[in-house]
């Protein structure tokens, strides 16, 4: 497993987190922003929720990274 494969895996994970819908998926499981209080930011659940919302906020850079990865895969084979 090379560095490129590891980066590709992280990009796929970020894509998976970015497409999670709060109303349909996160809120029924207790991960909605309304269920989250300021005192829970240090817990594991709070850290995961922060990661999910950070990836959803940074969708434009994810689109650019996906485009770069697609172009490199097309060129390199």
Secondary structure, DSSP 8 states (H G I E B T S, - for coil): --HHHHHHHHHHHHHHHHT--IIIIIGGGT-STTT--GGGTTSHHHHHHHHHHHHHHTHHHHHHHHHHHHHHHHHH-
